[in-house]
């Protein structure tokens, strides 16, 4: 299921569709969950993903930026876009601030684990180091921060002929 959000950008002083760093925005919070002086993550509408060979589906959220709440007026929160990783738009939603992970230490898995990659905007052939991929296993399966997965492809990407059954 989708994550519950704390507020939604409903308006801005700026003309145009796109909003970016240093713009002022107005946010509606159904349950008045936001706090003045607190910074929140802005996530785009999630994309539903499914891999036909997997028993799971998921939502992928893209982090769009960060907004600091600077005031409240007429039932709306006033926010300042502090960071914009992409163009924000009215309708983008606020969530608790995501932790910044800067140093990941490789960690051996407790048990061998197999996962399937979910593809959204990329494929294994045009992904590379420092790119994000999503796969169909998570914390409840024993995945921990720092685990390393190797990607195997058993079929030639052009001919779709089987290469091997082995993991190499």
C-alpha positions as CSV (number, residue, x, y, z in Angstrom):
1,X,0.0,0.0,0.0
2,X,1.0,3.6,-0.5
3,X,2.8,5.5,2.3
4,X,0.6,8.0,4.2
5,X,1.7,11.6,3.5
6,X,1.8,14.6,5.8
7,X,0.9,17.4,3.4
8,X,0.5,18.4,-0.2
9,X,1.7,21.4,-2.2
10,X,-1.4,23.2,-3.3
11,X,-0.2,26.6,-4.4
12,X,2.8,28.9,-4.9
13,X,3.6,32.6,-5.4
14,X,5.5,31.8,-8.5
15,X,3.9,31.6,-12.0
16,X,4.3,28.5,-14.1
17,X,4.0,24.8,-13.4
18,X,7.5,24.0,-12.2
19,X,8.8,24.9,-8.7
20,X,12.4,24.9,-7.6
21,X,14.9,25.8,-4.9
22,X,14.1,29.0,-2.9
23,X,10.5,29.2,-4.1
24,X,7.8,29.7,-1.5
25,X,4.9,27.1,-1.6
26,X,1.7,26.7,0.3
27,X,0.8,23.3,1.7
28,X,-2.4,21.7,2.9
29,X,-2.2,19.2,5.7
30,X,-5.4,17.3,6.4
31,X,-4.5,16.5,10.0
32,X,-2.2,19.5,10.6
33,X,0.7,17.1,11.0
34,X,3.5,19.7,10.0
35,X,5.6,21.7,12.4
36,X,7.0,25.2,11.8
37,X,10.8,25.0,11.6
38,X,10.9,21.4,10.5
39,X,12.2,20.2,7.1
40,X,10.3,17.5,5.2
41,X,11.1,15.3,2.1
42,X,9.1,15.9,-1.0
43,X,8.2,12.7,-3.0
44,X,6.5,12.5,-6.4
45,X,3.4,10.4,-6.9
46,X,4.6,6.8,-6.6
47,X,4.9,4.6,-9.6
48,X,3.4,1.1,-9.3
49,X,5.8,-1.6,-10.5
50,X,5.4,-5.3,-11.0
51,X,7.7,-8.0,-12.4
52,X,5.8,-10.9,-14.0
53,X,8.1,-13.5,-12.6
54,X,7.8,-12.2,-9.1
55,X,5.3,-12.8,-6.4
56,X,5.4,-9.2,-5.3
57,X,4.6,-5.7,-6.6
58,X,5.8,-2.4,-5.2
59,X,5.5,1.4,-5.3
60,X,8.6,3.4,-6.2
61,X,8.9,6.9,-4.8
62,X,11.2,9.5,-6.3
63,X,12.7,12.0,-3.9
64,X,12.1,15.5,-5.4
65,X,13.5,17.8,-2.8
66,X,13.1,19.2,0.7
67,X,10.8,21.9,2.1
68,X,11.2,23.7,5.4
69,X,7.9,24.9,7.0
70,X,8.4,28.6,7.9
71,X,4.8,29.6,8.9
72,X,1.1,29.0,8.9
73,X,-1.6,31.3,7.5
74,X,-5.3,30.7,6.8
75,X,-5.2,26.9,7.3
76,X,-2.2,26.6,5.0
77,X,1.4,26.0,5.9
78,X,4.0,28.2,4.2
79,X,7.1,26.3,3.0
80,X,10.4,27.2,1.5
81,X,12.0,24.8,-1.0
82,X,15.4,24.3,0.5
83,X,16.6,21.6,-1.9
84,X,15.3,20.6,-5.3
85,X,16.6,17.4,-6.9
86,X,14.1,17.8,-9.7
87,X,11.3,20.2,-10.7
88,X,8.6,20.1,-8.0
89,X,4.9,20.7,-8.9
90,X,1.7,21.4,-7.2
91,X,0.4,18.1,-5.9
92,X,3.8,16.8,-4.8
93,X,3.5,15.4,-1.2
94,X,5.5,15.9,2.0
95,X,6.8,13.0,4.1
96,X,9.1,12.8,7.1
97,X,12.6,13.8,6.2
98,X,14.5,10.9,4.7
99,X,17.9,10.1,6.3
100,X,20.9,10.9,4.1
101,X,23.0,7.8,3.7
102,X,26.5,8.8,2.9
103,X,28.7,5.9,3.7
104,X,27.6,2.3,3.0
105,X,29.9,-0.5,4.2
106,X,29.6,-3.8,2.3
107,X,28.0,-6.3,4.7
108,X,27.8,-10.0,4.1
109,X,24.3,-11.4,3.9
110,X,23.3,-13.7,6.8
111,X,21.7,-16.2,4.2
112,X,21.9,-16.5,0.4
113,X,19.1,-14.6,-1.1
114,X,17.8,-14.4,-4.7
115,X,15.9,-11.4,-5.9
116,X,14.4,-10.1,-9.2
117,X,15.0,-6.6,-10.4
118,X,12.0,-4.4,-11.0
119,X,12.6,-2.1,-13.9
120,X,11.0,1.3,-14.2
121,X,12.9,4.0,-16.2
122,X,16.0,1.9,-16.8
123,X,17.1,-1.6,-17.7
124,X,20.0,-3.7,-16.5
125,X,21.7,-2.8,-19.8
126,X,21.7,0.9,-19.2
127,X,22.1,1.0,-15.5
128,X,25.6,1.4,-14.0
129,X,27.4,2.2,-10.8
130,X,25.6,4.7,-8.6
131,X,22.3,4.1,-10.3
132,X,19.2,3.0,-8.4
133,X,17.5,-0.3,-9.1
134,X,14.6,-1.8,-7.2
135,X,14.2,-5.5,-6.5
136,X,11.5,-7.7,-5.0
137,X,13.1,-8.5,-1.6
138,X,13.5,-6.3,1.4
139,X,14.0,-6.0,5.2
140,X,11.5,-8.7,6.0
141,X,13.4,-11.1,3.8
142,X,16.7,-10.4,5.6
143,X,18.2,-7.7,3.3
144,X,20.4,-5.2,5.2
145,X,22.0,-2.0,4.3
146,X,25.3,-2.8,2.6
147,X,24.4,-6.2,1.2
148,X,25.7,-6.7,-2.3
149,X,23.8,-8.5,-5.1
150,X,25.3,-9.8,-8.3
151,X,23.2,-9.5,-11.4
152,X,23.0,-12.5,-13.7
153,X,21.5,-12.6,-17.2
154,X,20.9,-16.0,-18.6
155,X,19.7,-14.8,-22.1
156,X,21.5,-12.9,-24.8
157,X,19.8,-9.4,-24.9
158,X,19.6,-9.3,-28.7
159,X,18.7,-12.8,-29.7
160,X,17.0,-13.8,-26.4
161,X,18.7,-17.2,-26.8
162,X,19.7,-18.9,-23.5
163,X,23.4,-18.5,-22.7
164,X,23.7,-20.6,-19.6
165,X,22.0,-22.0,-16.4
166,X,25.1,-21.2,-14.3
167,X,25.7,-18.1,-12.2
168,X,28.7,-16.5,-13.9
